Amino acid sequence: MGTRDCGHLSAMAAPAKGEAGETGRWRTMRPVVDHTKCTAAAADSLVCLRCWCYCPEAAIEKAVPIEIDLTYCKGCGICAEGCPSKAITMVPEVECEDGE
Amino acid sequence: MASRMAAAADTEVQIITGNQAMALAAKRCRVQVVAAYPITPQSQVTETLSEYVAAGELDAEYVNVESEHSALSVCIGASSVGARAFTATSANGLAYMCEPLHWAAGARLPIVLGCVNRAMAAPWSVLNDQQDSMSQRDAGWIQIFARNNQEIFDTAVQAFKIAQTVSVPVMVCYDGYLLSHTVMPVDVPSQEAVDTFLPPYTPHTILDPADPRNLNQVTLADPRENEKGVLCHGYMELRYLLEEALEQARDTIIAVDEEYAAAFGRSCGGMLWTYRSEDAEVLLVAAGSLASEASVAVDALRADGCKAGVIGVRAYRPFPKQELIEATAPAARVLVFDKSLSYGNEGPICGDVKAALYGSGSHPAVHGYIAGLGGRDVRAAELAEAVRRDAAKGAVAPTEWINCRI
């Protein structure tokens, strides 16, 4: 079966998880969270969450503790830059145990 | 003739420039968004449209922008949400639109662009040739040339219908100054008549907060299933569809021209037009006002006993391949006059004519001529003289420049 049945004339898609593929494979730097420094974790409440707010890939779960979906995180580092308590560190993938 | 008489009651002859004809056509087509940046010789188009909007004669958003890139980008946004969008430009302005030109075609948006043909810098020139639109021929747009002010109006109205029929943007090309600033009588149909001819535009795109979509999102090399498990096009399939639409546009361009003739009593010729070509032994091929000038040359040649004729290239993309094979079949020689150059090769129309005739059997010799670059005047007598000189050339001859005094 070909793609004509989708009926599209141009690229068009409902927003959905992983629409552009597993973008986590692009990552060279991984955000590693130290939850002992995280404001939300310390307050045990949905506060701060700048990382969630600024993540351009919506790869951070709005939860306590926060969760970063490494299947889609591209490793841009905006979360680490935006974190007021320096709870997120960008670590080279090659230095991660399960890194690629 | 009967249809012309019937239509005549519903029209008004105005004595206007080519630019005013283009603006008036956009108004008659009830464009809803206009975004353009001034550039000679196009400026009068957007000035006239801004006057219509300011006077309340045209219910459109007139968006002031800081560049041609933004002008076409505004049109892309407007067209995506279902507005009939129009812009116009020339030369370096068109070049500055290069990126969104490709985007508009890839997004399959029926934008109409008036390209008032002007020479590309450097060096600066505001005068006419056709290098600007020729340089954008592979952007995926339909390109149609008009040869006089009446055809500018008629082609612009047809362009909106063609564009929304095949979901491909259309560039209406006409020669700067020679047409843009020359005053001619133009038969202008009534608003009601154009409303009847041109149905409202319904977008194929969906932009609805209640049903959100990403448009023209990152598309990978291979087809992928969407969130509902439907296999969607990859990049290559979308390009195939665009090419398929350009090929289908041949029939649409012809059909829309026929519909226009039935409604208004005038045809622009479909894919191409001919003049005294039926028994012609030598044919002059050109686009735009240069092809009109070739008609004058042909009359002079015929008076001297030379069986000459003209093929005016109206649609340049899609290119009228089959029509050219048929129209050139009786001729021994074809002279192609290009007002632009594919540097390091030859005139773009000449190269395309040769490609169209390749494999079609015993086709005529095709000889390329470069003329009128940067506004250099091209006189009918020079074209006729080129035809006379051409008789001595063999089947294959190098490109010759007309009136280049180097």
Interface residues (C-beta under 8 A of the other chain):
Chain A: M1 G2 T3 R4 D5 C6 H8 L9 S10 A11 M12 A13 A14 P15 A16 K17 E19 A20 G21
Chain B: G106 A107 R108 S167 H204 T205 I206 D211 P212 R213 N214 L215 N216 Q217 V218 T219 L220 P223 R224 N226 E227 K228 V230 L231 C232 H233 G234 E237 L238 L241 A245
